[in-house]
């Protein structure tokens, strides 16, 4: 039996707690965050490494909204009035082809309809799905007319277009694979282009689209990592705890059930600490104790002292590289779905680590997986296999793989 001596109590007392997402309805000014200022917007645009044209005037912004039949959120208007990013991925509301802009605006709805037709998607709040696909598409399109419009920010990243509101999270949208990509516009830009984030939990703020990040079929990359228990030895069970500890270190949150399951897995595999049976034996009514007992187990396993320090210009660089390696292993051994793993590596690895070239092939394969509607038959199997193959290739080389 693998046994570990009890460790000292964690300095400072209880665990760091991250609050769960808060869902609000469209029409309610979402988050309690200050409205973006022009100076702050210009500072954000300095991170973009792309051409910044003169900002859109109020008259130009109004004309865009009138022409395409949508509204910019308040912080999106401030961002575009401070300067207009131009280059690959950025919608140029002044000079781009109107048909291309209209297509990008229609993309989220058309992606949902694609999955209605080809993947059997049906939103639970809609009327019962008609038997005929053509009629199902008609009903879905009519229902989607009442969903808040999503307005492209960059690439497949969108903001809800709710007039006068600010602070909505940025969504990454590929059909019904919809994930949270930043707490608000400013947080998104810092994370996507500078590898920095506020560390706060992203919040869903609008009807319909929040379904995909609050229990629907999409992947929320800020949510607990959705891997299945994989440990088959006591040492692997301890590594499982280290993975959870590293995730929390970089600001990811855990469900109590995930911590309890980790404790139960370790207990079954004969890991022995004083607090482990208490964590593994928590009932549903006792879930609020999971964080505290998890900290005790980490201390008793002597894991807290050995976590990487935050000592470079890139936030938690060493910890993130270690987590990327662990997530890739989970993808390869089947404990983490390829799409979910690719999204994690993209969001918490490639973007947060300053876009290292060595991870770009995996990011590209993940993007192809997420954009599967472009395939003639919509078959995702080969795309998932491509992610696994790239994960295996990365693991076989030197670590960290900073260079290609």
GIWOTA-V340170 format. One line per field, one symbol per residue. ss: DSSP state (A for helix, B for strand, O for the rest). phi: phi as a letter, one per 30 degrees, with the letter a starting at -180 (. if undefined). psi: psi as a letter, one per 30 degrees, with the letter a starting at -180 (. if undefined). A space follows every 50 residues. Layout:
# GIWOTA-V340170
ss->???
phi->???
psi->???
This chain:
# GIWOTA-V340170
ss->OBBOOOOOOOOOOOOOOOOOOOOOOOOOOOOOOOOOOAAAAAAAAOOOOO BBBOOOOAAAAAAAAAAAOOOOOAAAAAAAAAOBBBOOOOOOOOOOOAAA AAAAAAAAAAAAAAAAAAOOOOOOOOOOOOOOAAAAAAAAAAAAOOOOOB BBBBOOBBBBOOOOOOOOOOBBBBOOBBBBOOOOAAAAAAAAAAOOOOOO OOOOOOOOAAAAOOOOOOOOOOOOOOOOOOOOOAAAAAAAAAAAAAAAAO OOOOOAAAAAAAAAAAAAOOBBOOOAAAAAOOOAAAAAAAAAAAAAAAAA OOOAAAOOOOOOOOOOAAAAAAAAAAAAAAAAAOOOOAAAAAAAAAAAAA AOOOOOAAAAAAAAAAAAAAOAAAOOOOOOAAAAAAAAAAAAAAAAOOOO OOOO
phi->.dbbdecdddeijdddccdddccbcejcdecdbddeceddddddddddhb dcdedddedddddddddcibbdddddddedddlcdbkejcdcdcbdeedd ddddddeedddddedddcbidadeddeeddddeddddddddddddcdedc cdcahccbcecceicbidddccbbhcdbbdbldaddddddddcbibbdid ddbdbbeiddedcbjdddccdcdeedcdebdbbddddddeddeddddddc jdcbdeddddddddddddcidbbdceddddcddedcdddddddddddedd dicddcdddcbbddeheddddddedddddddddidbeedddddddddcce ddcihdedcdedddddddddcddddecicdedddddddddddddddcdbd ddcd
psi->kkkkkklllkkfbllkkkkllkkllkfkjdliklkkleeeeeeeffffhl kjlklkleeeeeeeeeefhlkklefeeeefffljkklkfkkjfeflkeee eeeeefeeeeeeeefeefggkkkffllkklekeeeeeeeeeeefffkkkk kkekbgklkkijkfllgklkkkjjbgjklkgkeaeeeeeeeeffgklffl klkkfkldffeffhfaflkjfflkkhllkfkfleeeeeeeeeeeeeeeeg gllkkeeeeeeeeeeeeeggkjlefeeeefgklefgfffeeeeeeeeeef ghfefgkkliglfkkheeeeeeeeeeeeeeeeggfkkeeeeeeeeeefde efgghkeffeeeeeeeeeefhfffkeghjfeeeeeeeeeeeeeeffalkk ifl.
